[in-house]
Amino acid sequence: MLEIDTVTKRFGGLVAVDAVSLTVNEGEIVGLIGPNGAGKTTLYNVIAGTFPPTEGTVRFNGRRIEGMRADETCTLGLARTFQIPHVFASMTVGESIQVGAFLHRRRRSAARALSLEVAAAVGLGERFDTPTTALTTAERKRLEVARTLATEPQMILLDEVMAGLNHTEVNLMLDLVRTLRDRGLTVLFVEHNLSAVMKICDRVAVLDHGAKIADGLPEEVMENPEVVAAYLGPPAGRDVAETEGGNA
Ligand SMILES: Nc1ncnc2c1ncn2[C@@H]1O[C@H](COP(=O)(O)OP(=O)(O)OP(=O)(O)O)[C@@H](O)[C@H]1O
C-alpha cells in the first residue's frame, strides 16, 4: 500500500533521512522507531506531504505522492495525526471532527453523522459538545485520531499518539488502534513508547542517524545488536570504533 523507495532528506548539510526504503502492506500495523534525532519525524513529514524528499520516491497504492501537499495525500486516503495535537481552541469536539468529515461529505448532515460515528468509535461520544480546550491529554490524542478517521482514510500515520499517556490510557489507545486495523485500516506509527510498539506492531522498522538499521518482527528487531547499540550506546569497555552499529 505504501512504498518508500530510497528516500533521502537533507537540511543543508545535514542528512536527516538517508536512503530509507520501507514498505507497508495493506492491513499491517508497522512501527517506526529510533532514538531522538534518528529521522522519524522527517520521514513521516515526507510521507505525509509536509515537504518533499531531496531524493527518492513515495508511492501510495501505486501512485507517486512525494511532493504532494498533505491535503492531497489525505484526499487519496492517507491521513496523518500531529505530534502536538492540532485542536481548534474555539471549537467543540464534534465541530473539530467535522472539519475532517467535510473532505468527502459535502452535506452538513452527512458530515455530522460521520463525526458522531467517529467520536463514538474513539470513545469521545460523550464529549461531542465539549469545547476542545476542556479535554485531557489522552482525550486530545483521541481527538487527533478522530480527526484523521473523519477523512475516511485507508491508511493512517500516527505520530507519537502514546506520548504523555499513562499506562491505562496507553492500553486504551492500543485497543483503539487494534480495532481500527480490524476494521481494515493500515497503520504506520512513529512512536517512542517501545513497549506499546512491541505489543501492537506486526513489523517494526528502526532508524538511526537517518538510516534504516533494522526491519522485521518486533521481537527480532529488539534483539538486533545494532538496534540495542543505537538505543543504549556501545557495550561498556569496548572501543566505539570497534563496535558494529555503535552510536558513535
Ligand atoms: N526543519 C529542519 N531543519 C533542519 N534540521 C532539521 C529539521 N527537522 C529536523 N532536523 C534535523 O534532522 C534530524 C532528524 O530529526 P527528526 O525530528 O526527524 O528526528 P526524530 O527521530 O523524529 O527525533 P525525535 O524522536 O526527537 O522526535 C535531527 O538532527 C534534526 O535536528
The ligand as an ORCA input file, in Angstrom:
! r2SCAN-3c Opt
* xyz 0 1
  N      13.376     21.597      9.549
  C      14.592     21.170      9.887
  N      15.700     21.892      9.601
  C      16.925     21.462      9.932
  N      17.167     20.296     10.571
  C      16.111     19.551     10.896
  C      14.778     19.933     10.577
  N      13.929     18.957     11.017
  C      14.707     18.031     11.582
  N      16.001     18.363     11.514
  C      17.144     17.575     11.988
  O      17.039     16.314     11.348
  C      17.427     15.279     12.233
  C      16.291     14.283     12.377
  O      15.251     14.907     13.114
  P      13.828     14.238     13.343
  O      12.993     15.234     14.091
  O      13.305     13.729     12.068
  O      14.204     13.019     14.284
  P      13.225     12.133     15.180
  O      13.695     10.735     15.041
  O      11.821     12.409     14.842
  O      13.562     12.693     16.618
  P      12.605     12.768     17.924
  O      12.379     11.364     18.334
  O      13.452     13.519     18.886
  O      11.343     13.487     17.525
  C      17.819     15.946     13.537
  O      19.226     16.118     13.546
  C      17.097     17.267     13.476
  O      17.795     18.253     14.213
*
